[in-house]
């Protein structure tokens, strides 16, 4: 009779543990469908993956900073447009592949002469891309955002530019910028591609006019291999950040030009105009011009690998272009089936350990979970090796697997509670002088059929 009773208890435990495993998988499926952890747990996992295994700075990009040093030199803000004309002429002499200006020229300046000088410099250079942007609240379309109003450079400048690129920045709910808006549409349906996309396309000789869509992928043909950009619903592309926020130009005055190989090269606009920047830092490179190391313009944002600091917008564009150069783009999480399979295996494995060894099994399950996390990060790092990637790279869905530990706690609590009830019943059956240890011995012998 005792053996049959124990058998019932054992079957009941197995049924409850199996039910908990099923609940864990169902909850995981629901969480994936509703993107429950996309902006919390999985976002933290994503940020750590980028920080642990960043892309590499390839010395293909130089940032020219409209910085405090330059503003102090001219002693006026905003800078006169003749200053930008001087900059473009100085850059042209150093022969960069493309010059992308993340500076707004949406209105005429007080000096028509300055506008004319800037237009002439842009025309003579022939490789200058100017900034534009959508204004107000946009409306989601097919992997793009449509704006009722767009801000464009004045016609005198836009007519001589090599292109117009959007510079809309969209932060996630936590304020971090993890993707760059690759496409926007004007009120008339005109498509505008992002400033860093146009700059990168010119560098790798890709033809944006021949871009096609395959699902959520923007495919751009290029001589050295097409670029496959994964876009989210609003047209954003995940940026594979290659560098933490770069050293300010003020600090570089003490250290020299671009001495840290792990950062993007950032030089002061005033030094470029003065001819003080070495030619090799400009020749053949993509040059972004924008506000950096400046206190007058709050154009900086937290990013996945900023580690408590903020990154200037122009440097975000540099990281975006670097992602396109290397054709590697992190995806927030793995696909539905892969994630669910991992959740099932980890949850069941942990449950089996808990059932077999209770508290020690739970600790062992936590060790297995830690090994899974470490292995997942190593796998992501291995997938991001090499000079050029093959497009999207999925960040491991650790954020959706971590809740398995919650179900282990529930399972462990149930088993301990069930065991305590069984011990109490055994003590009541055999007398109050039976200690819990003796009661467990009796239960163990019942389990093995050794109790006569």
Secondary structure, 3 states (H helix, E strand, C coil): CHHHHHHHHHHHHHHHHHHHHHHHHHHHHHHHHHCCCCCCHHHHHHHHHHHHCCCCCCCCEEEEEECHHHHHHHCCCCCCHHHHHHHHHHHHHHCCCEEEECCCCCCCCCCHHHHHHHHHHHHHHCCEEEEEEEECCCEECCCCEECCEEECCCHHHHCCCCEEEECCCCCCCCCCCCEEECEEECCCCCEEEEHHHHHHHHHCCCCHHHCEEECCEEEECCCCCCEEEECCCCCEEECCCCCCCCCCHHHHHHHCCCCCCCCCEEEEHHHHHCCCCCHHHCCCCEEEEEECCCCCCCCEECCCCCCCCCEEHHHHHHHHHHHHHHCEEEECCCCHHHHHHHHHHHHHHHHHHHHHHHHHHHHHHHHHHHHHHHHHHHHHHHHCCCCCCCEEEECCCHHHHCCHHHHHHHHHHHHHHHHHHHHHHHHHHHCCCCCHHHHHHHHHHHHHCCCC
